[in-house]
Amino acid sequence: MKNLGSLMKQAQQMQTRMAELQEKLAASEYQGSAAGGMVVVTLSGKGELKGVKIDPSLINPDEAEILEDLLLAAHNDAKTKSEAAAAEEMKALTGGLKLPPGMSLPF
């Protein structure tokens, strides 16, 4: 029974640290850029779009498709950074244990 109590205590500590990690990641912001920084997208740690900056020289109605592609590239860059930061934090939290396939942070 002593081992079960210890295991339950560890699980509770892990749950507390997981909640703290989620709060930390949600409060974080990640920027992605394209075209050498001419398009910059900011995402929250939850992946919500927080801001977009576009260099005025890119705003040409005849080249809207290029700007759309750059926005997608910048968004994907920011999302990759956000996911990498979350994975690093999770790795530190779990002591390097890998999560089973398909299991990720709960947000």
Secondary structure by P-SEA (a helix, b strand, c coil): caaaaaaaaaaaaaaaaaaaaaaaaaabbbbbbcccccbbbbbcccccccccccccccccccaaaaaaaaaaaaaaaaaaaaaaaaaaaaaaaaccccccccccccc
